[in-house]
Amino acid sequence: MKKYKVIIPYTENKKKGTKYSIDFEVIAEDVEEAKEKGMHKFTKFLDFNLASWLRIPIEDEIEVYFIEDIVEPEPWRYL
């Protein structure tokens, strides 16, 4: 397994044209799985962080960076 940093840019409908980003660390087999896990965490972030405006991810601009190989990951840290 590998640890990746997934950076997800997004816009909000309250400020048109302004981009924001949020990043998550995930453990995954490859870049595609890291993107999926990052988007899952983004969705959970939206559920937890309720706001009166929409946060819309810019999926074609997601960046994934390899951090390190993981021998035995902590079981619940990067679900």
NUPAKE-349712 format. One record per atom (N, C-alpha, C): residue number from 1; residue in three letters; chain; z, y, x. Coordinates in nm, 2 decimals. Example, Ala and Ser with C-alpha at 12.3 -4.5 7.8 and 13.67 -1.06 7.14 Angstrom:
// NUPAKE-349712
+-----+---------+--------+--------+--------+--------+
! num ! residuo ! cadena !     pz !     py !     px !
+-----+---------+--------+--------+--------+--------+
!   1 !     ALA !      A !   0.78 !  -0.57 !   1.32 !
!   1 !     ALA !      A !   0.78 !  -0.45 !   1.23 !
!   1 !     ALA !      A !   0.78 !  -0.33 !   1.32 !
!   2 !     SER !      A !   0.71 !  -0.22 !   1.28 !
!   2 !     SER !      A !   0.71 !  -0.11 !   1.37 !
!   2 !     SER !      A !   0.79 !   0.00 !   1.29 !
+-----+---------+--------+--------+--------+--------+
This chain:
// NUPAKE-349712
+-----+---------+--------+--------+--------+--------+
! num ! residuo ! cadena !     pz !     py !     px !
+-----+---------+--------+--------+--------+--------+
!   1 !     MET !      A !   0.00 !  -0.12 !   0.08 !
!   1 !     MET !      A !   0.00 !   0.00 !   0.00 !
!   1 !     MET !      A !   0.00 !   0.12 !   0.09 !
!   2 !     LYS !      A !  -0.04 !   0.23 !   0.03 !
!   2 !     LYS !      A !  -0.05 !   0.36 !   0.10 !
!   2 !     LYS !      A !   0.00 !   0.47 !   0.02 !
!   3 !     LYS !      A !   0.06 !   0.57 !   0.08 !
!   3 !     LYS !      A !   0.11 !   0.69 !   0.01 !
!   3 !     LYS !      A !   0.00 !   0.80 !   0.02 !
!   4 !     TYR !      A !  -0.02 !   0.86 !  -0.09 !
!   4 !     TYR !      A !  -0.12 !   0.97 !  -0.10 !
!   4 !     TYR !      A !  -0.06 !   1.09 !  -0.16 !
!   5 !     LYS !      A !  -0.11 !   1.21 !  -0.13 !
!   5 !     LYS !      A !  -0.08 !   1.33 !  -0.20 !
!   5 !     LYS !      A !  -0.20 !   1.36 !  -0.29 !
!   6 !     VAL !      A !  -0.17 !   1.38 !  -0.42 !
!   6 !     VAL !      A !  -0.28 !   1.41 !  -0.51 !
!   6 !     VAL !      A !  -0.26 !   1.56 !  -0.56 !
!   7 !     ILE !      A !  -0.36 !   1.64 !  -0.54 !
!   7 !     ILE !      A !  -0.35 !   1.78 !  -0.58 !
!   7 !     ILE !      A !  -0.44 !   1.80 !  -0.70 !
!   8 !     ILE !      A !  -0.38 !   1.84 !  -0.81 !
!   8 !     ILE !      A !  -0.46 !   1.85 !  -0.94 !
!   8 !     ILE !      A !  -0.47 !   2.00 !  -0.97 !
!   9 !     PRO !      A !  -0.59 !   2.06 !  -0.97 !
!   9 !     PRO !      A !  -0.60 !   2.20 !  -1.01 !
!   9 !     PRO !      A !  -0.61 !   2.20 !  -1.16 !
!  10 !     TYR !      A !  -0.56 !   2.31 !  -1.22 !
!  10 !     TYR !      A !  -0.57 !   2.32 !  -1.37 !
!  10 !     TYR !      A !  -0.58 !   2.47 !  -1.41 !
!  11 !     THR !      A !  -0.63 !   2.49 !  -1.53 !
!  11 !     THR !      A !  -0.63 !   2.62 !  -1.59 !
!  11 !     THR !      A !  -0.54 !   2.62 !  -1.71 !
!  12 !     GLU !      A !  -0.50 !   2.74 !  -1.75 !
!  12 !     GLU !      A !  -0.42 !   2.76 !  -1.87 !
!  12 !     GLU !      A !  -0.50 !   2.85 !  -1.97 !
!  13 !     ASN !      A !  -0.49 !   2.82 !  -2.09 !
!  13 !     ASN !      A !  -0.57 !   2.90 !  -2.19 !
!  13 !     ASN !      A !  -0.50 !   3.04 !  -2.21 !
!  14 !     LYS !      A !  -0.39 !   3.07 !  -2.16 !
!  14 !     LYS !      A !  -0.32 !   3.20 !  -2.17 !
!  14 !     LYS !      A !  -0.38 !   3.30 !  -2.07 !
!  15 !     LYS !      A !  -0.43 !   3.25 !  -1.96 !
!  15 !     LYS !      A !  -0.49 !   3.34 !  -1.85 !
!  15 !     LYS !      A !  -0.62 !   3.28 !  -1.82 !
!  16 !     LYS !      A !  -0.72 !   3.33 !  -1.88 !
!  16 !     LYS !      A !  -0.86 !   3.28 !  -1.85 !
!  16 !     LYS !      A !  -0.90 !   3.31 !  -1.71 !
!  17 !     GLY !      A !  -0.96 !   3.21 !  -1.64 !
!  17 !     GLY !      A !  -1.01 !   3.23 !  -1.51 !
!  17 !     GLY !      A !  -0.91 !   3.21 !  -1.39 !
!  18 !     THR !      A !  -0.78 !   3.20 !  -1.43 !
!  18 !     THR !      A !  -0.68 !   3.18 !  -1.32 !
!  18 !     THR !      A !  -0.66 !   3.03 !  -1.30 !
!  19 !     LYS !      A !  -0.67 !   2.99 !  -1.18 !
!  19 !     LYS !      A !  -0.65 !   2.84 !  -1.14 !
!  19 !     LYS !      A !  -0.51 !   2.83 !  -1.09 !
!  20 !     TYR !      A !  -0.45 !   2.72 !  -1.12 !
!  20 !     TYR !      A !  -0.32 !   2.68 !  -1.07 !
!  20 !     TYR !      A !  -0.34 !   2.54 !  -1.01 !
!  21 !     SER !      A !  -0.24 !   2.49 !  -0.94 !
!  21 !     SER !      A !  -0.25 !   2.35 !  -0.90 !
!  21 !     SER !      A !  -0.10 !   2.29 !  -0.89 !
!  22 !     ILE !      A !  -0.10 !   2.16 !  -0.90 !
!  22 !     ILE !      A !   0.03 !   2.09 !  -0.89 !
!  22 !     ILE !      A !   0.00 !   1.97 !  -0.81 !
!  23 !     ASP !      A !   0.09 !   1.92 !  -0.73 !
!  23 !     ASP !      A !   0.07 !   1.80 !  -0.65 !
!  23 !     ASP !      A !   0.18 !   1.70 !  -0.67 !
!  24 !     PHE !      A !   0.14 !   1.57 !  -0.65 !
!  24 !     PHE !      A !   0.22 !   1.46 !  -0.67 !
!  24 !     PHE !      A !   0.20 !   1.36 !  -0.55 !
!  25 !     GLU !      A !   0.31 !   1.30 !  -0.51 !
!  25 !     GLU !      A !   0.29 !   1.19 !  -0.42 !
!  25 !     GLU !      A !   0.29 !   1.06 !  -0.49 !
!  26 !     VAL !      A !   0.20 !   0.97 !  -0.46 !
!  26 !     VAL !      A !   0.19 !   0.84 !  -0.53 !
!  26 !     VAL !      A !   0.17 !   0.73 !  -0.43 !
!  27 !     ILE !      A !   0.20 !   0.61 !  -0.46 !
!  27 !     ILE !      A !   0.17 !   0.49 !  -0.38 !
!  27 !     ILE !      A !   0.06 !   0.42 !  -0.46 !
!  28 !     ALA !      A !  -0.05 !   0.39 !  -0.38 !
!  28 !     ALA !      A !  -0.17 !   0.32 !  -0.44 !
!  28 !     ALA !      A !  -0.24 !   0.24 !  -0.34 !
!  29 !     GLU !      A !  -0.33 !   0.16 !  -0.39 !
!  29 !     GLU !      A !  -0.41 !   0.08 !  -0.30 !
!  29 !     GLU !      A !  -0.53 !   0.16 !  -0.24 !
!  30 !     ASP !      A !  -0.58 !   0.25 !  -0.32 !
!  30 !     ASP !      A !  -0.70 !   0.33 !  -0.27 !
!  30 !     ASP !      A !  -0.70 !   0.47 !  -0.34 !
!  31 !     VAL !      A !  -0.80 !   0.55 !  -0.30 !
!  31 !     VAL !      A !  -0.81 !   0.68 !  -0.35 !
!  31 !     VAL !      A !  -0.83 !   0.69 !  -0.50 !
!  32 !     GLU !      A !  -0.91 !   0.60 !  -0.56 !
!  32 !     GLU !      A !  -0.93 !   0.60 !  -0.70 !
!  32 !     GLU !      A !  -0.80 !   0.57 !  -0.78 !
!  33 !     GLU !      A !  -0.73 !   0.47 !  -0.73 !
!  33 !     GLU !      A !  -0.60 !   0.44 !  -0.80 !
!  33 !     GLU !      A !  -0.50 !   0.56 !  -0.78 !
!  34 !     ALA !      A !  -0.51 !   0.63 !  -0.67 !
!  34 !     ALA !      A !  -0.42 !   0.74 !  -0.65 !
!  34 !     ALA !      A !  -0.45 !   0.85 !  -0.75 !
!  35 !     LYS !      A !  -0.58 !   0.88 !  -0.77 !
!  35 !     LYS !      A !  -0.62 !   0.98 !  -0.87 !
!  35 !     LYS !      A !  -0.57 !   0.94 !  -1.01 !
!  36 !     GLU !      A !  -0.58 !   0.81 !  -1.05 !
!  36 !     GLU !      A !  -0.54 !   0.77 !  -1.18 !
!  36 !     GLU !      A !  -0.39 !   0.79 !  -1.19 !
!  37 !     LYS !      A !  -0.31 !   0.75 !  -1.09 !
!  37 !     LYS !      A !  -0.17 !   0.77 !  -1.09 !
!  37 !     LYS !      A !  -0.13 !   0.92 !  -1.09 !
!  38 !     GLY !      A !  -0.21 !   1.00 !  -1.02 !
!  38 !     GLY !      A !  -0.18 !   1.14 !  -1.02 !
!  38 !     GLY !      A !  -0.20 !   1.20 !  -1.16 !
!  39 !     MET !      A !  -0.31 !   1.16 !  -1.22 !
!  39 !     MET !      A !  -0.34 !   1.21 !  -1.36 !
!  39 !     MET !      A !  -0.23 !   1.16 !  -1.46 !
!  40 !     HIS !      A !  -0.18 !   1.04 !  -1.44 !
!  40 !     HIS !      A !  -0.08 !   0.99 !  -1.52 !
!  40 !     HIS !      A !   0.05 !   1.08 !  -1.51 !
!  41 !     LYS !      A !   0.08 !   1.11 !  -1.38 !
!  41 !     LYS !      A !   0.20 !   1.20 !  -1.36 !
!  41 !     LYS !      A !   0.17 !   1.34 !  -1.42 !
!  42 !     PHE !      A !   0.05 !   1.39 !  -1.41 !
!  42 !     PHE !      A !   0.02 !   1.52 !  -1.47 !
!  42 !     PHE !      A !   0.04 !   1.52 !  -1.62 !
!  43 !     THR !      A !   0.00 !   1.41 !  -1.68 !
!  43 !     THR !      A !   0.02 !   1.39 !  -1.83 !
!  43 !     THR !      A !   0.16 !   1.39 !  -1.86 !
!  44 !     LYS !      A !   0.24 !   1.32 !  -1.78 !
!  44 !     LYS !      A !   0.39 !   1.31 !  -1.81 !
!  44 !     LYS !      A !   0.45 !   1.45 !  -1.78 !
!  45 !     PHE !      A !   0.40 !   1.52 !  -1.68 !
!  45 !     PHE !      A !   0.45 !   1.66 !  -1.66 !
!  45 !     PHE !      A !   0.42 !   1.75 !  -1.78 !
!  46 !     LEU !      A !   0.31 !   1.73 !  -1.84 !
!  46 !     LEU !      A !   0.28 !   1.81 !  -1.96 !
!  46 !     LEU !      A !   0.37 !   1.78 !  -2.08 !
!  47 !     ASP !      A !   0.40 !   1.65 !  -2.09 !
!  47 !     ASP !      A !   0.49 !   1.60 !  -2.20 !
!  47 !     ASP !      A !   0.63 !   1.66 !  -2.18 !
!  48 !     PHE !      A !   0.67 !   1.66 !  -2.05 !
!  48 !     PHE !      A !   0.81 !   1.71 !  -2.02 !
!  48 !     PHE !      A !   0.82 !   1.86 !  -2.02 !
!  49 !     ASN !      A !   0.71 !   1.93 !  -1.98 !
!  49 !     ASN !      A !   0.71 !   2.07 !  -1.97 !
!  49 !     ASN !      A !   0.64 !   2.14 !  -2.08 !
!  50 !     LEU !      A !   0.69 !   2.13 !  -2.20 !
!  50 !     LEU !      A !   0.62 !   2.18 !  -2.32 !
!  50 !     LEU !      A !   0.60 !   2.33 !  -2.31 !
!  51 !     ALA !      A !   0.49 !   2.38 !  -2.35 !
!  51 !     ALA !      A !   0.46 !   2.52 !  -2.35 !
!  51 !     ALA !      A !   0.37 !   2.55 !  -2.47 !
!  52 !     SER !      A !   0.36 !   2.67 !  -2.50 !
!  52 !     SER !      A !   0.28 !   2.71 !  -2.62 !
!  52 !     SER !      A !   0.13 !   2.73 !  -2.58 !
!  53 !     TRP !      A !   0.10 !   2.71 !  -2.45 !
!  53 !     TRP !      A !  -0.04 !   2.72 !  -2.41 !
!  53 !     TRP !      A !  -0.09 !   2.58 !  -2.35 !
!  54 !     LEU !      A !  -0.21 !   2.57 !  -2.34 !
!  54 !     LEU !      A !  -0.27 !   2.44 !  -2.29 !
!  54 !     LEU !      A !  -0.29 !   2.45 !  -2.14 !
!  55 !     ARG !      A !  -0.26 !   2.34 !  -2.07 !
!  55 !     ARG !      A !  -0.29 !   2.32 !  -1.93 !
!  55 !     ARG !      A !  -0.40 !   2.22 !  -1.92 !
!  56 !     ILE !      A !  -0.52 !   2.26 !  -1.87 !
!  56 !     ILE !      A !  -0.63 !   2.17 !  -1.87 !
!  56 !     ILE !      A !  -0.67 !   2.14 !  -1.72 !
!  57 !     PRO !      A !  -0.66 !   2.01 !  -1.69 !
!  57 !     PRO !      A !  -0.69 !   1.97 !  -1.55 !
!  57 !     PRO !      A !  -0.84 !   1.98 !  -1.52 !
!  58 !     ILE !      A !  -0.87 !   2.02 !  -1.40 !
!  58 !     ILE !      A !  -1.01 !   2.03 !  -1.35 !
!  58 !     ILE !      A !  -1.03 !   1.90 !  -1.27 !
!  59 !     GLU !      A !  -1.07 !   1.79 !  -1.34 !
!  59 !     GLU !      A !  -1.08 !   1.66 !  -1.28 !
!  59 !     GLU !      A !  -1.18 !   1.65 !  -1.17 !
!  60 !     ASP !      A !  -1.29 !   1.72 !  -1.17 !
!  60 !     ASP !      A !  -1.38 !   1.70 !  -1.06 !
!  60 !     ASP !      A !  -1.34 !   1.78 !  -0.93 !
!  61 !     GLU !      A !  -1.23 !   1.85 !  -0.94 !
!  61 !     GLU !      A !  -1.18 !   1.92 !  -0.82 !
!  61 !     GLU !      A !  -1.05 !   1.86 !  -0.77 !
!  62 !     ILE !      A !  -1.01 !   1.74 !  -0.82 !
!  62 !     ILE !      A !  -0.89 !   1.68 !  -0.77 !
!  62 !     ILE !      A !  -0.91 !   1.64 !  -0.62 !
!  63 !     GLU !      A !  -0.80 !   1.67 !  -0.54 !
!  63 !     GLU !      A !  -0.81 !   1.63 !  -0.40 !
!  63 !     GLU !      A !  -0.70 !   1.52 !  -0.37 !
!  64 !     VAL !      A !  -0.74 !   1.43 !  -0.29 !
!  64 !     VAL !      A !  -0.64 !   1.32 !  -0.25 !
!  64 !     VAL !      A !  -0.64 !   1.31 !  -0.10 !
!  65 !     TYR !      A !  -0.52 !   1.31 !  -0.05 !
!  65 !     TYR !      A !  -0.50 !   1.31 !   0.10 !
!  65 !     TYR !      A !  -0.41 !   1.19 !   0.13 !
!  66 !     PHE !      A !  -0.45 !   1.11 !   0.23 !
!  66 !     PHE !      A !  -0.37 !   1.00 !   0.28 !
!  66 !     PHE !      A !  -0.25 !   1.05 !   0.35 !
!  67 !     ILE !      A !  -0.13 !   1.00 !   0.33 !
!  67 !     ILE !      A !  -0.01 !   1.04 !   0.40 !
!  67 !     ILE !      A !   0.03 !   0.94 !   0.50 !
!  68 !     GLU !      A !   0.05 !   0.81 !   0.45 !
!  68 !     GLU !      A !   0.10 !   0.71 !   0.54 !
!  68 !     GLU !      A !   0.08 !   0.57 !   0.48 !
!  69 !     ASP !      A !   0.08 !   0.47 !   0.56 !
!  69 !     ASP !      A !   0.09 !   0.33 !   0.51 !
!  69 !     ASP !      A !   0.23 !   0.30 !   0.48 !
!  70 !     ILE !      A !   0.25 !   0.23 !   0.37 !
!  70 !     ILE !      A !   0.39 !   0.19 !   0.32 !
!  70 !     ILE !      A !   0.40 !   0.04 !   0.33 !
!  71 !     VAL !      A !   0.50 !  -0.01 !   0.40 !
!  71 !     VAL !      A !   0.52 !  -0.15 !   0.42 !
!  71 !     VAL !      A !   0.60 !  -0.20 !   0.29 !
!  72 !     GLU !      A !   0.71 !  -0.15 !   0.26 !
!  72 !     GLU !      A !   0.78 !  -0.18 !   0.14 !
!  72 !     GLU !      A !   0.83 !  -0.06 !   0.07 !
!  73 !     PRO !      A !   0.76 !  -0.02 !  -0.04 !
!  73 !     PRO !      A !   0.79 !   0.10 !  -0.11 !
!  73 !     PRO !      A !   0.92 !   0.09 !  -0.18 !
!  74 !     GLU !      A !   0.99 !   0.20 !  -0.20 !
!  74 !     GLU !      A !   1.11 !   0.21 !  -0.29 !
!  74 !     GLU !      A !   1.06 !   0.17 !  -0.43 !
!  75 !     PRO !      A !   1.13 !   0.08 !  -0.50 !
!  75 !     PRO !      A !   1.07 !   0.03 !  -0.62 !
!  75 !     PRO !      A !   1.04 !   0.12 !  -0.73 !
!  76 !     TRP !      A !   1.12 !   0.23 !  -0.75 !
!  76 !     TRP !      A !   1.10 !   0.31 !  -0.87 !
!  76 !     TRP !      A !   1.05 !   0.45 !  -0.83 !
!  77 !     ARG !      A !   1.03 !   0.48 !  -0.71 !
!  77 !     ARG !      A !   1.01 !   0.62 !  -0.67 !
!  77 !     ARG !      A !   0.87 !   0.67 !  -0.71 !
!  78 !     TYR !      A !   0.77 !   0.59 !  -0.70 !
!  78 !     TYR !      A !   0.63 !   0.63 !  -0.72 !
!  78 !     TYR !      A !   0.56 !   0.56 !  -0.83 !
!  79 !     LEU !      A !   0.62 !   0.54 !  -0.94 !
!  79 !     LEU !      A !   0.56 !   0.47 !  -1.06 !
!  79 !     LEU !      A !   0.45 !   0.55 !  -1.11 !
+-----+---------+--------+--------+--------+--------+
